[in-house]
Each structure stands twice: as structure tokens, then as C-alpha cells.
Amino acid sequence: IKKFSDADFPHWTGWRMVDDDTDNNSQCNSPLIAGLQDSGHFSDLSSRLVCHFPLEWNAATFDQRYAWLRTGSDDVPAMSEEDYKRLKS
């Protein structure tokens, strides 16, 4: 495991920090990334994006980050309570 900081990815070499996703549900709902996809530039720039998401290993925020699995969405069916508990464990 290696730890990196923002100093390892300076903006003057083409790196961009993506930190505009504010819903904390561990999905990528970044307006910046959506804009790059809509404009057709995502594949050109995606190798130089550093995306900030809530820490996945934090058990205290698991329900906040993954509650959407219990309700489902347009493209993801709702997860059963049993399956959710198994995932959480």
C-alpha cells in the first residue's frame, strides 16, 4: 500500500482533483465528470483525474453511503434486507 497526497499529482502537469460530488452515497455524481462525458472529453482526460470519495472502510458511515441500495434506482433494483445485511457484514 502506498499513500499519496495532492502534491504527488500537481495541476501544472495536467492532473485535476475532482471533489464536487456532495451527496456522500459512494456513487459518482460529479458535475465535472458528467460534463466531461457529455462533451465527449472524458476519455481524453480521465487518466489525469484524482477523484475524492468518502472512505469506504469507515463502518460508521456505511448506511449513509449505501442506503440507495435498499431503495434502488432507475438502473439498479432494490436490494433485499437480507442481502444488504450480508453486504454490510
C-alpha positions as a Markdown table, in Angstrom:
| # | Residue | x | y | z |
|---|---|---|---|---|
| 1 | Ile | 0.0 | 0.0 | 0.0 |
| 2 | Lys | 1.3 | 3.4 | -0.9 |
| 3 | Lys | 0.0 | 6.7 | 0.4 |
| 4 | Phe | -0.2 | 9.7 | -1.9 |
| 5 | Ser | -1.1 | 13.4 | -1.4 |
| 6 | Asp | -2.3 | 16.1 | -3.7 |
| 7 | Ala | 1.4 | 17.1 | -4.0 |
| 8 | Asp | 2.1 | 13.9 | -6.0 |
| 9 | Phe | -0.4 | 15.0 | -8.6 |
| 10 | Pro | 0.3 | 18.7 | -9.4 |
| 11 | His | -2.2 | 20.6 | -11.5 |
| 12 | Trp | 0.5 | 22.0 | -13.8 |
| 13 | Thr | 1.2 | 18.5 | -15.1 |
| 14 | Gly | -2.4 | 18.1 | -16.1 |
| 15 | Trp | -3.9 | 16.4 | -13.0 |
| 16 | Arg | -7.3 | 17.5 | -11.8 |
| 17 | Met | -8.8 | 16.9 | -8.4 |
| 18 | Val | -12.5 | 16.0 | -8.6 |
| 19 | Asp | -14.2 | 16.8 | -5.4 |
| 20 | Asp | -17.6 | 18.2 | -6.4 |
| 21 | Asp | -19.8 | 15.2 | -5.6 |
| 22 | Thr | -21.5 | 16.3 | -2.4 |
| 23 | Asp | -24.1 | 13.6 | -1.7 |
| 24 | Asn | -21.8 | 11.1 | 0.1 |
| 25 | Asn | -23.5 | 8.0 | -1.3 |
| 26 | Ser | -20.4 | 6.4 | -2.9 |
| 27 | Gln | -21.8 | 6.9 | -6.4 |
| 28 | Cys | -20.1 | 9.1 | -8.9 |
| 29 | Asn | -22.5 | 12.1 | -9.4 |
| 30 | Ser | -19.8 | 14.6 | -10.1 |
| 31 | Pro | -21.0 | 17.5 | -12.3 |
| 32 | Leu | -17.4 | 17.9 | -13.6 |
| 33 | Ile | -17.3 | 14.2 | -14.7 |
| 34 | Ala | -20.8 | 14.4 | -16.2 |
| 35 | Gly | -19.8 | 17.5 | -18.1 |
| 36 | Leu | -16.7 | 15.7 | -19.5 |
| 37 | Gln | -18.8 | 12.7 | -20.5 |
| 38 | Asp | -21.5 | 15.0 | -22.2 |
| 39 | Ser | -18.8 | 16.9 | -24.1 |
| 40 | Gly | -17.0 | 13.8 | -25.3 |
| 41 | His | -13.8 | 14.7 | -23.5 |
| 42 | Phe | -13.9 | 12.2 | -20.6 |
| 43 | Ser | -11.7 | 9.6 | -22.3 |
| 44 | Asp | -9.1 | 12.2 | -23.1 |
| 45 | Leu | -8.8 | 13.5 | -19.5 |
| 46 | Ser | -9.9 | 10.5 | -17.4 |
| 47 | Ser | -6.3 | 9.2 | -16.9 |
| 48 | Arg | -5.4 | 12.5 | -15.1 |
| 49 | Leu | -8.3 | 12.7 | -12.7 |
| 50 | Val | -8.0 | 12.2 | -9.0 |
| 51 | Cys | -11.5 | 11.6 | -7.5 |
| 52 | His | -12.2 | 12.1 | -3.9 |
| 53 | Phe | -14.9 | 9.9 | -2.3 |
| 54 | Pro | -15.9 | 9.1 | 1.3 |
| 55 | Leu | -13.6 | 6.5 | 2.9 |
| 56 | Glu | -15.1 | 3.0 | 2.0 |
| 57 | Trp | -13.6 | 1.3 | 5.0 |
| 58 | Asn | -15.4 | 3.5 | 7.5 |
| 59 | Ala | -18.1 | 1.2 | 9.0 |
| 60 | Ala | -19.8 | 4.2 | 10.8 |
| 61 | Thr | -20.9 | 5.7 | 7.5 |
| 62 | Phe | -21.8 | 2.5 | 5.7 |
| 63 | Asp | -25.6 | 3.1 | 5.9 |
| 64 | Gln | -25.3 | 6.7 | 4.8 |
| 65 | Arg | -23.2 | 5.7 | 1.8 |
| 66 | Tyr | -25.2 | 2.6 | 0.7 |
| 67 | Ala | -28.8 | 3.4 | 1.7 |
| 68 | Trp | -29.6 | 3.8 | -2.0 |
| 69 | Leu | -29.1 | 0.0 | -2.4 |
| 70 | Arg | -32.1 | -0.6 | -0.3 |
| 71 | Thr | -34.4 | 1.6 | -2.3 |
| 72 | Gly | -32.9 | 1.0 | -5.7 |
| 73 | Ser | -32.8 | 3.4 | -8.6 |
| 74 | Asp | -33.7 | 3.6 | -12.3 |
| 75 | Asp | -30.9 | 1.3 | -13.3 |
| 76 | Val | -30.3 | -0.7 | -10.0 |
| 77 | Pro | -33.1 | -2.8 | -8.4 |
| 78 | Ala | -33.6 | -2.6 | -4.7 |
| 79 | Met | -31.5 | -5.0 | -2.6 |
| 80 | Ser | -33.3 | -7.3 | -0.2 |
| 81 | Glu | -32.8 | -6.6 | 3.5 |
| 82 | Glu | -31.1 | -10.0 | 3.9 |
| 83 | Asp | -28.6 | -9.2 | 1.1 |
| 84 | Tyr | -28.0 | -5.7 | 2.5 |
| 85 | Lys | -27.1 | -7.2 | 5.9 |
| 86 | Arg | -24.8 | -9.7 | 4.3 |
| 87 | Leu | -23.1 | -7.0 | 2.3 |
| 88 | Lys | -22.7 | -4.8 | 5.4 |
| 89 | Ser | -21.2 | -7.7 | 7.4 |
